[in-house]
């Protein structure tokens, strides 16, 4: 295992195998590509020719370098071609039977010192290693798709893996320009272990008709900054592949969050496996195409839809960051805004915060001085809710406490004129409980903005069973006027974003609590392997561990799923007063300002 890994065999020349071969060849390795299908081998060569041609056009490599890369990649249909390889990477179908047979055959072909790596993301590396006469040389080497672009490589050790093998492939990963993360052997490892539970919940949410596929995907992209929505990502990965990974995860964890949603089985068995088949959750222009085309489930522009109520003035109740941000959004869009707090002093402070925000926009060239002055002139600060007597839309953004919100809605019921729409920005409490505190529950709706409100495009529009159609239409129209993207969802805990986000965060905490992986490795895995803008622990410390715990408790209470129970480590940190950045310590420590 001390031999430099200069000749490497890649077995299985599908999308992933071809991508890995390209990474290796570009890094100066001799690559032996093996596939039983000669057509797959030809396609792999064509893909490498095309990608290197693009690299030449963009000035990333010279024509001579391209020629050298292509010369280093040779393809074969016979496994015997792997005889001289110092490292073999298999990326054949996710099946114990297929992979175990392959490892038995490689024992008879390769040198006893050659390292055998499996590219599995779902199966046990230990179980595969046990099939080899030299289990100490078997390791997991999990690249992410597309391999040339994605920086993360999970290096997976079993209890049988020799440390020199781990060191050799870790060094190779770094030489390839990748970021290796060392993990233990369990289905899904770190990145997929967290990712697939989230994808599974999104599929179940869609299957339950809680929200449309378009709204689920838009919510997670706009609310969390993700590069793709979960259902589009399932189509890219392959619905059948996702089901296989989840089955493997569930067989070990017995966590209901990993039990594949029935729709994954239905789509898989119908051959609707995503982009590769031309249809999955979405319909595509052709098999392998990324172009989504309309189908029977594509939302239609409805003619003769319910008209909304007229909204000229808006009341915002609250004095915190969210309240001032929402007031700024409405005022920028041309609405007259009354910003009411518990005292005139608090209201004036909140208006002052808006003035500073607008001034920053002017400094950065995003807003003119004239527009700043006009926007601020539309905002009136008030020390009581009595000033809401003539608003057309009242939006509360006070503390996330049901009793506080119910008392406020009871006051709005008395103060606001008949026909005014009453909206709550709650992220986790039942909207209908706020509605029932009034004599007009039909006028109450959820309007969940995301922080910071001026920057975040998403608004979750939450209807209760009592909300009138014209109230829903009103909020949708208003969202368009304030340049926000509305997504519709029902009145249940977490709505779309938090119901999908916080179980993922909770599972990350459990990984650390079980000493499976470190904070840094998990954060790196999700940023590099999943395209997340922040790792889970970075995000938890920003959100606040107390806020996160409260949301986890609400989700667990509503859905009664044991897998949603808050991670003990989260509860311990909150009990210790370690709440994240705001206290200077959460999962990490921060410099005091």
N, C-alpha and C positions, 0 to 999 in steps of 0.2 A: 504493500500500500504506500510505500515511500516513492514509488515510480511516478513521475509527472503524468498528469492525465492529459496526454497529448492526442491520443486516438480514442474517440468516444463513439459508441454505437447507440443509435436511437431506434428503438423498435416500436413501430406503429406510426405511420406518416399521415395521420389525420391533421386537423387544424393545430392541435397542441404539439404533436410530434414535429410537424414542419416548422413551427415557430421556434421550438427548442433547437432544432438543427440549424436554423438560420443564426440564432444567437451564438452557438458554438463555432460555426464556420466563420462568422464575422470576427470572432475573437481569436482566430488563428488555429483552431483545433481541426484535426482531420476527422471528418464526420462520416460514419457509415450508417446510412439510412436503410432500414429493413422493413419491408411490408409484404405480406403475402399477395397483395393486390398490385400488379404492375401498373394499373391505372392510377392508384394512389401515389405510387412512386413518381410517375410522370407528372402528376399534378403538383407534387411537392417540389420537384425541380422547376416547374413552370412558375410556381409561387415565389421561389427564391430568385429566379431570373427577373420576375416582375418587380419585386421589392428592391433588389439591388439596382435595377434600372432607375427606379424612382429616386433612390439615394444619390445616384450619379447626377440626375437632373437637378436635384436640390443642392448639389455641391457638397454633399456629406462625405462622399468617397470618390476616388478617381476611377476611370475606366479600367486602369491596370489593377487597382485593388478589387474591383468587381470581378475581374477575370480570376484573380487568386481565390476569392471567396467561392466562386462557382466550382473551381477546380478541387477545392477541399471537400466538396460534398459529393459522395458517390452513393448510388442506391442499389439494393439487392433484394431478391425475393427469398433467399436462402438464409436461415439463421446461422449457418456455418460462417457467414461473413463476419460475425462478431468475435471470432476466435482471437484476434490480435488486439482487441479493445482493452484498455485499462479501466474503462468505466462503461457500463451498459445502463442506459436509461430506458425503461419500458413505459409506454403510454398506450397500451392496448386496452380494449373495453373493460369496464369496471365489473369484473366477474372473478370470484375466487378461483373457479375452475380453470378459466383461461390463463390467469396470471400464475397460478401454482404450476400448471403444466409447463408454462414458459420457463419458470425458474428451474424446474427439474431438467429441462433440456439444456439450459445455459450451463448447468453444472458440468455437463459432459463436453461442452464446447470451449468455455472460457478458461483462462488461467485461474488457479486457486487464489491468486492475489488480486484478481480483478474485482472491482467494486460493482455490485449489482444494485441499481437504484430503481425504486418503483415510483411512478408519478401519480399514484392513487391519491385521491382526496377523501375517500370514503371507506376504504377497506383497512383492515389491521395489518400494519407492517410486520408485526411480530408473527402473525399467522402465516404471512407469506414467507418470512425468513425461515420458519420452521420446516418449510418444504425443501430448503437448500441444504446441501451437504456442508456448506460453510456459512451458517447463519450470521456469523460475526461480520461478514462483508456485505450484508444486505441492509439497505438504508432507504428512507423515504426522501425524495427530492421533488417537492411540489412547486412547480412553476404556476404562474397565473396567466390567464388568457387576456389579450394577446401577449405571448411570451417575449417578443422583441421590445414591447413598450412597458410592460409591467415590471417594476423594480423588485418586488418581493419574491423570495424563494424560501419556503419552509423546509428546513432540514430536520427530518424526523428520525429519531433514534428509537429502537426497541431495546428491551432489556438485554438483548443478545448482541447488539451492534458494538463493534470494537471502536474505541476512541480514535485510532488513526484514520478509520474510514470517515468518521464525522469530520475530523480536521481536514482531510483531503477534499471532500466535497464542499465544505464551508469556504476553504481557500479558493476553490474553483469558482464558486458563486461570486465571490468578491472580484475575482479576475475578469468575470463576465460583465462586471458593472452592476451586479445585483446587490440587494440588501438581504443577507441571509438571517433568518430567525430560527433559533434552535427550539424545538418543541418535542414533547413526548408523544407516544403513540396512542391516539384515540381518534375515533372517526370525526372527520371535519377539521382536526387539528385546531389552530386558533382562528384564522380568518373565516374559513368555511363553517367552522363550528358555531361562530356567531352569526355569520351571514345567512346560512340556510334556515335557521330558526326564524329569523325575520322574514325571509322570503315565504316560508311556509305560512306564517300568520297572515301575510298579505294575501296569499291565495285563498285562505280560509275566509278572510274578510270579504273578498270579492264573491266567493261562492255563496256566502250568506246574504248577498245582495244588499250589503250595508252601504256600499258606495260603488260607483262605476269604476271600471279599470282605469279610465282617463283621470278621474279625480284622485284615485289612490296614488297613481304614478306622479301626477302633478303635485300632490301634497308632499310627498317625500322629497321630490326634487327642489321645490320652492321653500318648503319648511325646514329642510335639513341640509340643503346644499349638495345633495347627492347627484352624481353624474347621470344616473338612470333611475327610473322608477322601478319598483320591485317586480312588477308583472312583465315589463319590457325586458328586464334582466333575466327573468326566468326563461323567456323565449330565446334570449341570446345563449344562455347556458345550455338549454335543452330541458324541456319539462321532464323527459325520461331520466336524464342525468340527475336532476334535482331530486326526483323521487328515489333514485338509488342511494344517493347520499343521505337523504333523510331516513330511509329505512335502516341504513347502517348506524346512524346516530341514535335512532330510537331503540334499536336492538340492544345498545349498550346503556343508554341513559334511562330509558323507560319514562322519559319526560314527555308529557302529552304535547308540549310545544314542538317536539320533533316528530310526532306521529304524522306522516304525510297527509295533507288535506285530501279528501276524496277526489276533488277535481283534478289533482295531479295524476291519479290513477286513471280517471276517465279519459283525460286528454291523451295520456301515454298510450293506452290500449286502443284508442281510436286512431293512433298514428299522427296526432296533432301535437308534435313535439317542439314547436317553436319555429324560429327562423329557418332551420335546416329543412323543415318539411313544408314551409310556406304558410303554416298556420299553427297557432298555439293560443295564447290569450288574445293575441291580435292576428289579423290576416295580413300577409305580405304579398308583394307584387309577384314573387316567384320563390321557389325553394332556394334558400341561401341569401335572399335579398334582405336588405335592412329597411326597405321602403314599405311603410305601413299603408294599406289601402282600406277604404271604407268597407264595412260589412254590416250585417244586420244589427249589430250592437253599437255601431258608431252613433254618438248623439246627433240628433237632427235639430236643425233650427225650427222650433215650433212656431207655427202660424196661429194667430188668435190666442196666444198665451195670456194668462192673467196679467193685467196691468198692475203696476206697483202704485203706491201712494206717492203724492208729491212731497219731496223733501227739499226745503230751502235752508232750514236752520237745524243745527245739531247741538245737543247738550252732551258733554263728557263729564262724568262724575268720577273724581279721584284726583290725587295730587302727586302720584308717583311717576316713575319713568314711563310706564306704559300709558298712563292717562295723558301725559303731556305729549307723547309721541303720536297718539291717536288724534289728539286735538290739532297738532301740527299738520297731519295728513289731510284732515277735512278742510282746514283753513287754506292750505295750498291749492286744494281743488275748487276753491271759490265759495265754500259754505260759510255762513255766519256761525260762529261757534261760541257757546257759553261753556266755560271751564269752571266747574263748581267743586269746591273742597269743603272740609269741615270748618274752615275759618277763612277770612279774607286774606290773612297772611300766607296761609298755605297755598291758596289759589294764586296769589301774586307771585309766590316763589315758583310755582309750576309754569306760569306764563313767562317768567324770567328765564327758565330753563329752555323754553321754546325759542325765545329771543336769541339766546346763545347758540342754539342749534342752527337757526336761520343765518346767523352771522358767520358761522363756520362754512355754510354752503356758499355764501357770498365770497368769502376768502378763497375758497377752492374753485370759484368760477362756475358753480352749478346753479347759482341764483343771482339775479340782478338786485341791486340795492332797492330799486323801485318795487320789485316783486316781494322782497323781504318786508318792506314797510306795509304794503297792501295786505300781505298775509297776516302780519301781527295785528293790524287794525281790525281784522275780522274776528279776533279772539277777545272775548270779554271774560275777565276773571270775576268770580262771584263766591261769596262766603257761605251760600246755602243753596239747597236744591229748589227753593222757591223761584229762582230765576229760570227754571225749566218750564214755566207755565205756557210758553208759546213755541217750544221746539217741536219739530216734526219727527225727530229721531233722538232718543236718549240712549247713550251708551255708557254702561257702568264699567269702571276699571279700578275697583277697590280691592281690598285684601281678599285672598282666596279662602274665605271663611263663609260657610253657607248661612250661618245666622246673620252675619253682617250684611251679606248680599240680600237676604230675604227682607231684612228691615229696610234696606235701601229701596227695594222694589215696592214695598208697601207704601213708602213715601212717594215714589214716582207715580204710583197709582192715584194718589190724592192730588199731586201737583200738576202732572202733565195733562194736556187737553185731550179730549176724546179723539181717537184715531191716530194718536202719536204711536210710533213703533218703539218698543222698549227692548233694548239688546244688552246681553251680558257678554263679557269677554272671558268668562271662565274657561280654564283649560282642562278641568277635571271634574267639576261639580255638575249635578244634574240641572239642566236648564229648566226642566218642568217644575222643579222645586222652587225656583225663582218665580216662575209664571204663576204658580198657585198662591203666592203671597200677594197677588193682585186680584182685582175683580174682573180683569180682562186678559186672561191667559192666552187668548187668541192673538193678542198683539205682541207677545213676547217671543224672542228668538235668540239664538246664540250667534255671536259674531266674534270669533276667536282670532284676534290679531297675533302676530308673532313679533318678538322683540329682536332688534329695535323696529318699531312700527313704521317709521319713515322709510327704512331700507328694505324690509321684508315684504315680498309681493303677495304672500299667501294670506287668505282669510278663510277659515273653516266656517261655513254657514250651517248652523245646527237647528234643525226643525224639531219641535216636539210633536206629540200626537195631537196637540191642541192648536198649533200655529196655523193661522189663516194663510191661504195661498197668496193673497195680495201682499201680506207681510213678507213672505219669502221672496216674492218678486221684487219688492221694494229694496231689500237688502242686496239682492243680486245686481239690481240696477245701480245702486249706490256704489257697490264695489267697482263696477266698471268706471264710474265717474271719478273715483279716487285712485284709479289705475292699480287696482289690486286684482288678483286672480282668485275668484271664489270657487270653493269645492263644497259640494253638498254632502252632508252626513247626518245620521240620526243621533238622537240624544242618549248616548251611552258613554261610559267612562273612557276618557282618553281620546274620543273622537277618532280621527284617522292617525294623525302624526304621533301623538303621545302613546296611543295604543300599540303602535308598531315600534316606536323608538325606545321606550323605557324597558320593555322586556329584554331587548338587545343589550342595553346598558347593564341591566341586572345580571344577565348571563356573563357579561365580561367581569363583573365584580366576583361572581362565583368562581370563575377561572382562577383569579388571584387568590381567593380564599382557599381554594383547593391546592394551591401551590403548583398549578399546571404551567403557568407562564407568568412573566413579570409584567408590571405596568407598562414599561417601555416597549417590550416586545409586542404586547397586545395593541398598544396605540400605533406602533409602526406597522403592524400587520394590517390593520384596518385602513390606514391611510395609503399604504403602498399597494396592498392587495385588493382593497375594496373601493378605492377612490374617495374615501370619506375625507371631508375637509379638516376634521379633527378626530383624534382618537377618542375612544369612549371615556377614558379617565380625564383627558383634557376637557371634554365636554361636561362631564359630571361636576368638575370643580368650577366651571363657569356657571352652570345652571344653579348650583347650590345643592349640597348633599341633603339638606333638610327638605328642600322643594322636591328633589328626586324621590326621597323616601315617602313623602306624602302622596305623590302620584302613584308610586308602586303599591302603596296600601289601598288606594282607591281602586286600582285595577284588580288587585287580588280579591278585594271585597266584592266587586261586581261580578267577576267571572268565575270565582271560586276554584281557580285552577292552581294546584299545588306548585306548578312550575313558575307561577307569578309571585310567589311569596318573596318578600324583600330579602336580599342576601344578608346573612348575619353580619358580615363585615360592614355593610352600609349602615345598619342599625347601630353597631358599636361606634363607628366614627361620629355619627350624629349625636349619640349619647355623650360622647367625649367633647362635643362642641367643635369638632373639626368639620366645618361646613363648606370648605372650598376656598376660593380666592377671597371671598368677602371677609373671612376670618384669618386669612394668612396661611391656613393649613387645611387640606382635605386629603385627597390621595397623595398629593405632593405638597411641599412647603413653598411659600411665596414670600418675597421681600415685602415688608410692611411699607406702605406709602406714607 
